[in-house]
């Protein structure tokens, strides 16, 4: 049956009402500003897919995911992809000069997630065994309407949170950085390394520095497993909590960008 003209399904887009640009178009601007290459984006995307596929094969997600209509794993994970396959995809948001593609951007997916946050009294009363401890969290925002990168707010939130807790990147065993786009992650990492950005935007005398990639998104992230809005934060928190539960005396950092120029970050520790 044909759809009436006014009821035809429209492509899913996330548009900022104050700029009229989609999230992908904003991230294209960020990638150009920070000179993030297509090759680096595809490499990060490949890593996300391969680590997510391996984590599924090793059973990491078996007790984190509830089967639904026979599905037991995210259908977007491509364990058989390659740099050659990713390189063939066309730019999705800037056809002429863009570098963001369907392969290095997170797919908008259906999904739900939940995390139980409980007090110590509730743990004792219900005989619950916690996976991790929430230490601190921070939110921040950027003025993207007047030129700031839409998805750069986590850089500020992380800086404030680490300063308040007297911590550095060297104090963390895991980094869960939401992969809205591979370019967004790479812009964030580059900003934390930049002396100029740290001085001007983060108001730091020395840069936050680099994150060891082997500690980042070790079981894949949003480029591979998808980005169901309003569920990704809980999915990332649950993933990190389980990673921490498997490594005594460990600490993890969460960094999530959101629409509206917002950033949400948190610190979790093993119990």
N, C-alpha and C positions, 0 to 999 in steps of 0.2 A: 504494500500500500504506500502511495506517495504521500509525503508530508505536505500539508498546506504551506504556502510560502512563509507565513509568519510563525510556523511551528517547526521549521527545519532545525535539526540539532546544529549548534554552533560550536566551533573549535573552542576547547578550554583555554582561557587566557587569564592571567592575573594582572590586571591593569591598575596602576596607581591613579586615582581620580584627580589628584592635584597636578599631575604631569601629563596624563594621557598615554604614558608609555607602559608597556608590559614589563614584568619583572625581568624577563629575558633581555629586552631592549636596554633596560637600565644596566644589567650586568655586562652587556656588550660595551657600554660606555666605560665601565670599570676596567674591563679587560684591555681596552685601548689606552686608558689613562696609565695603567700599571704595566703596559707592554707585556701582557701574558700571551704567549704563543699558542697556536692551535695544537702544536705537537705536545706541549706540556699538559694541556687540558686533556688530550686523548690518553696520554700516559697515566694521568691520575684516574681517569675513568676506567681504563683497563685494569688498573690495580684494584679499584673498588669492586669490579665484577669478579675478578679472579679470587680475591680474598673472601668475598661473600659466598661464592660457589664452594670454595674449600671449607668454609665454616659450616655450611649446610651439610656437606658430605661428611664432615667430622662429627656431626650431631650437635653442634653448639646451640642451634636454635630449637632443638627438639622439645625442650620444656619451656620455651618462651612463646611459641606460636601455637595457636589453636587451629586445627584443621577446619576448613570451611568448604562445604560442597565438594569434598574430595581433594581440595587443594591443601598441600602440606608445606609449600614453600612459595616464596614470591615468584610470580611468573615473569618478572622483568630481569631477573639475574641471568647474565649471559656468560657462563663459564667457558664457552667456546669462542668468544670473540677475540679479536687481535687488533693490533695497531693498524694493520692493513685494512681490515674491515671498517674500523672507526674512521679512517682517513677518507673513505669513499662517501661518507654522509655529507649532505649539503648544509650550509649554515641555515639556522632556523629563524633567526631574528633580524639579521642584516644580510640578505642574499648576496649583495655585491662585495662587502668588505668584512663580513662577520666571521667569527671563529667558534661561536657556540652552536652546537648541533644537538640532534636528538640523542646522540651517543654520549656526549659529555655534559648533558643537563639531566637533572632528576625528572623522571616521568611523574606526572600527576596520577596518583593511583587511589583506588578505594582501599580503606583499611581503618582499623581502630586499634587503640592501645590504652592500657591503663597501668598506673603504678600506685601501689599502696604506700602512703607516707604515714608513719605511726610514731607515737611517743614511746619512750622506754616503758612507761606504765602500761600502755596498751600491749606492748610486746609481752610483758610478763603476764598480764591478765589473760591473754589469748594463747599463750605459749607459741608465739610466732618466732621464727628464726630469720633475722634480717640478713639481707644480702650486702648492704652497704650503709654508710652513714652520710647524710647530707650535711656538709660542713658550712657552706655559704652559697649565696647566689647574688647575681647582679643584673640589672637591666640598664640599657642606655639607648639613646636615639641620636640620629644624625639629621641635619637639615638638607635632605636630598633635593628638595625643591629648588634650593639655591646652589646646587653644584656638588654637594657631598655624594659619595657613592651610596646608593640605596641600601646595599647589603653590607656596609662596613661598620655598622654599630657594634658588632661583637668585639671588634678590636679595642674599642673604648671600654666596654664592660669588663672584658678580661683584664685589662690593665688596672682598672680600679679595684677589681676583686683581688688580684694578686698582691697589689700594694697594701691593701687592708690586712691581708693575712700574712704579709712578709714572706711571700713565696715567689719562686721563679719557675721557668719551664723545666729546669733541672730537677725540680722536686716532684715531678709527675711521671707516672708509669704508663698512663694511657691518655690519649687525647681523642675525644669524640667531637669532630667538627662537622656539622651538618653540611652535606654536599648539595645545596640547592642547585648549584652549578659548579663544575670543576673550576671554572674561572674564579668564582667567588672565594673558594678555599685558597686558591693560589694568590689572589689579591690580598687576602687576610694575612697569609704567611709572609708575603713580601712586605706588607705594611709593618708588621711587628719587627722585621729586620731593618727597616729604614730609619737611619738616624734623623733625617729631616721630619718624617711623619711622627716619630716618637716625640721629638722636641716640640713640633708645632701643634699636633692634634692631641697626643697623649700626655703632653706636659711632663715628659720623663727626660732626665739628664742622660741616661744610657738606654739603648734599645732593649726591648724585651728579648730579642734574639730569635734563634731558629728552633723549630720543633723537629726532633728526630722523626723522619717519616715512618720508620719501622714501629713507632709507638702510636701512630695516628690511624684511626679507623681500621683497626687490625682485623675486623671481621666484616669489612665492607660498610658502605653507608648509602646515602640517599640516591646517588647516581645509579646504583645497582638495584637496591631493594625498593625504590620508589619513595614518593613524598605525599602521603595522604595528609592533607591539611588538618591541623588540630590533633593529629596522632603522632607526628614525627618526634615531638619533644619527649613524649612518654616512651616511644620506641627506643630512642637514644639513651634515655635514663635507664631503662630496663637492661639494655645491652651492656652499658658500662657497669651497672650494679653486678651483673653476673661475672663480667671480667674481673672485677675487684674481688668477688667472692672466691675466685679461683687462685688468687695471688695474695698471700698474707702480707700485711704491712705495705699495701699499695695505695696509690692516690690517682684519681682521674679528674680530667677537666672536660667540661661540656661547653661548646660554643655554638650558638644557633642564631642565624639571621632570620628575620621575619619581614613580612610586608609592612609598609608604613615607616620604613627606616629604623626599625627597632632591632635590638640585639638582646638575647637572653643567655646568661652563662651561669655555670654552677661548678662547685667542687664537691666531689664525693670521695670517701675513703673506705677502705675495707674495715670490717669489724674485727 
